[in-house]
Amino acid sequence: MTTAIEISRVSKRFGNHTALDDVSLTVPAGTVFALLGENGAGKTTTIKLLLGLEEADSGSMHVLGMDCRREAEKIRRRVGYVPEQPALYDWMTASEIGWFTAGFYPEPYEQEYRKLLERFRVPVGRKISQMSKGMRAKVSLSLAIAHQPELLILDEPTSGLDTLVRREFLESMVDIAAEGRTVLLSSHQISEVERVADIVAIVREGELLVVESLDSLKCQIRELTITMSGSRPPELPCETLSSRQRGRQWQFLVRTPENTDFDNLTQQSEVVAVETRTPSLEEIFVAYMQSDKRASCTTESESLTANSQEVER
Ligand SMILES: Nc1ncnc2c1ncn2[C@@H]1O[C@H](COP(=O)(O)OP(=O)(O)OP(=O)(O)O)[C@@H](O)[C@H]1O
């Protein structure tokens, strides 16, 4: 397994506020890796540290084998980055901004950029100031990928874009990963992430709660709806991420080994019926946000390694 990003025990504080707290994770090359978290969770901070735009207080970070502190400039040359609010020169046309940016990269940057504008149907002669939000986003993405970076980092790439543009963006990410390149994506649009991500990391207030392949998360997390004849809650033989009671019905999101058979729960006294369902990524995300316990990252990184090998195959 080759590694695109390696973050080891990184912490970052802004004054008294801890933006990242002892975060470690590995992004295998050729995957779409999604960083999920609520506002202020530390997603943008992670991205800025990776690009050397901020410096970590402790720990180490490597991108494509390069040290984020010492080799930031080299990293920025090899990585494509679409920030949350791309800063584009408003007075330039789409074509001019491509010509200008081409000066920083080897050929055939401009040619590739023009092909991308054509694919995204962006009018090349239109000034950035006269473009819609979606068109600007497409220009940003084209600028970020025209040098065919091995790693593309996108911070909230689809927020505020319409469904069709969002779909185009997501399809480009899948295409990029299919070519063996890596995409790191920070997002609030969880249902979209579910369509494209291979690996998901959930961050809450600077803490990494889980990092795992999406397939494995979806195999191991189940929603259980248990109907009881009395008021006592059922006893569960597994880790509970969230629970909710409505009268005599209990709903749990639980984490269990794959293929756990819950039928034998009906042997417990007062258990009348047990139903199971695979939750959506959004439901899993909400459960982690509401869980008060920090999940064991050691176990999960172990399973991540196993699952990344699965992804590679
Ligand atoms: N330059 C800074 N100075 C002070 N505090 C900062 C700075 N940058 C980020 N923070 C704080 O660090 C925390 C993490 O911010 P960050 O921008 O990484 O969150 P985020 O997950 O990207 O949020 P969002 O989804 O809203 O963009 C927040 O509490 C934020 O206020």
The ligand as a Tripos MOL2 file, in Angstrom:
@<TRIPOS>MOLECULE
LIG
   31    33     1     0     0
SMALL
NO_CHARGES

@<TRIPOS>ATOM
      1 N1         -6.4600   31.4370   12.3930 N.pl3     1 LIG1
      2 C1         -7.2250   31.0560   13.4230 C.ar      1 LIG1
      3 N2         -7.2130   31.7160   14.5930 N.ar      1 LIG1
      4 C2         -7.9580   31.3350   15.6400 C.ar      1 LIG1
      5 N3         -8.7730   30.2650   15.6260 N.ar      1 LIG1
      6 C3         -8.8500   29.5600   14.4940 C.ar      1 LIG1
      7 C4         -8.0800   29.9110   13.3290 C.ar      1 LIG1
      8 N4         -8.3570   29.0100   12.3540 N.ar      1 LIG1
      9 C5         -9.2550   28.1480   12.8770 C.ar      1 LIG1
     10 N5         -9.5450   28.4710   14.1580 N.ar      1 LIG1
     11 C6        -10.4610   27.7450   15.0500 C.3       1 LIG1
     12 O1        -10.1110   26.3670   15.0200 O.3       1 LIG1
     13 C7        -11.2810   25.5520   15.0050 C.3       1 LIG1
     14 C8        -11.2720   24.6640   13.7740 C.3       1 LIG1
     15 O2        -11.4930   25.4850   12.6370 O.3       1 LIG1
     16 P1        -11.5600   24.8920   11.1640 P.3       1 LIG1
     17 O3        -11.6470   26.0570   10.2200 O.co2     1 LIG1
     18 O4        -10.4660   23.9360   10.9810 O.co2     1 LIG1
     19 O5        -12.9620   24.1070   11.2160 O.3       1 LIG1
     20 P2        -13.7420   23.3750   10.0390 P.3       1 LIG1
     21 O6        -13.9720   21.9810   10.4870 O.co2     1 LIG1
     22 O7        -13.0420   23.5590    8.7490 O.co2     1 LIG1
     23 O8        -15.1070   24.1770   10.0690 O.3       1 LIG1
     24 P3        -16.1200   24.5980    8.8590 P.3       1 LIG1
     25 O9        -16.8180   23.3460    8.4700 O.co2     1 LIG1
     26 O10       -17.0230   25.5850    9.5280 O.co2     1 LIG1
     27 O11       -15.3020   25.2000    7.7490 O.co2     1 LIG1
     28 C9        -12.4740   26.5060   15.0590 C.3       1 LIG1
     29 O12       -12.8950   26.6110   16.3880 O.3       1 LIG1
     30 C10       -11.8980   27.8190   14.5610 C.3       1 LIG1
     31 O13       -12.5680   28.9050   15.1330 O.3       1 LIG1
@<TRIPOS>BOND
     1     1     2 1
     2     2     3 ar
     3     2     7 ar
     4     3     4 ar
     5     4     5 ar
     6     5     6 ar
     7     6     7 ar
     8     6    10 ar
     9     7     8 ar
    10     8     9 ar
    11     9    10 ar
    12    10    11 1
    13    11    12 1
    14    11    30 1
    15    12    13 1
    16    13    14 1
    17    13    28 1
    18    14    15 1
    19    15    16 1
    20    16    17 2
    21    16    18 1
    22    16    19 1
    23    19    20 1
    24    20    21 2
    25    20    22 1
    26    20    23 1
    27    23    24 1
    28    24    25 2
    29    24    26 1
    30    24    27 1
    31    28    29 1
    32    28    30 1
    33    30    31 1
@<TRIPOS>SUBSTRUCTURE
     1 LIG1         1 GROUP 0 **** ****
